[in-house]
Amino acid sequence: MRENRLGDPRKVTHALCEWFIENSVFWLWEENDRVQGFSAGDPRDGTIFALFIDPAYEGRGIARKLLPLACETLKAAGYRTATLTTEASTRAEKFYRLNGWTEVGRQNDGQIIFRKEI
């Protein structure tokens, strides 16, 4: 990743990863035996947990394909809206705005909170 790197890797614990493996869905984009991106929604709270694309494969529309799949995970869990956060002034911010996500606030660290009906 070039942007939105995890500021505190301790936030993604072994237990959290195990929970996602057992209780949620990771959507992978794979071509030529290489994972080029992935997404996941958190059915506990209706948030997008992850949307990451290998920088070597950016600009190919992979994120536009993976994000709706993560939203479908949330929709199947009963949510009508999805929420996510991202850093301000990044390509990710522009991507979400262009794809219909609405800014609904800011976290104390400046991260933008986006929401979208799904």
VEXRO-346188 format. One line per field, with one value per residue (C-alpha): y, z, x. Coordinates in steps of 0.1 Angstrom, whole numbers, plus 5000, padded with zeros to 4 digits. Example, Ala and Ser with C-alpha at 12.3 -4.5 7.8 and 13.67 -1.06 7.14 Angstrom:
v [4955_4989]
w [5078_5071]
u [5123_5137]
//
This chain:
v [5000_5035_5052_5045_5023_5009_5034_5009_4972_4961_4970_4939_4912_4874_4871_4896_4878_4845_4860_4872_4838_4821_4846_4868_4867_4879_4886_4881_4892_4867_4865_4845_4828_4861_4879_4914_4927_4919_4933_4924_4938_4934_4920_4929_4966_4973_4986_4979_4963_4962_4972_4969_4966_4956_4989_4969_4964_4997_5015_4983_4986_4959_4980_4989_4951_4942_4969_4959_4924_4935_4956_4925_4908_4936_4936_4898_4906_4929_4963_4989_5012_5006_5028_5031_5054_5066_5092_5127_5140_5105_5087_5065_5096_5105_5069_5068_5102_5093_5060_5075_5075_5105_5121_5120_5131_5130_5110_5127_5117_5133_5102_5107_5087_5077_5061_5047_5029_4994]
w [5000_4993_5014_5045_5061_5095_5120_5149_5137_5172_5163_5140_5165_5159_5176_5153_5122_5136_5142_5106_5093_5113_5111_5080_5044_5027_4990_4970_4935_4921_4887_4875_4909_4926_4950_4937_4962_4989_5008_5038_5057_5094_5100_5137_5131_5094_5086_5057_5075_5045_5009_4997_4962_4955_4941_4911_4901_4909_4883_4868_4885_4911_4940_4922_4919_4955_4975_4965_4975_5010_5011_5002_5033_5054_5036_5042_5079_5079_5074_5050_5052_5053_5070_5065_5074_5054_5057_5042_5011_4997_4965_4987_4997_4961_4952_4978_4969_4932_4941_4960_4996_5017_5044_5077_5101_5112_5138_5164_5143_5112_5095_5073_5082_5050_5048_5019_5015_5003]
u [5000_5011_4985_4963_4989_4979_4993_4992_4997_4987_4951_4950_4955_4957_4924_4908_4921_4908_4874_4872_4883_4856_4828_4831_4840_4872_4868_4899_4908_4933_4948_4978_4981_4986_4962_4959_4934_4909_4880_4860_4829_4824_4790_4792_4789_4783_4817_4840_4869_4893_4897_4933_4948_4984_5000_5012_4976_4960_4939_4924_4890_4897_4885_4853_4846_4856_4839_4804_4811_4821_4789_4769_4784_4770_4737_4733_4739_4709_4725_4710_4740_4778_4804_4841_4870_4899_4926_4919_4936_4943_4934_4911_4891_4886_4877_4850_4835_4834_4817_4788_4800_4790_4812_4793_4820_4856_4874_4896_4927_4912_4901_4870_4839_4820_4786_4766_4732_4737]
//
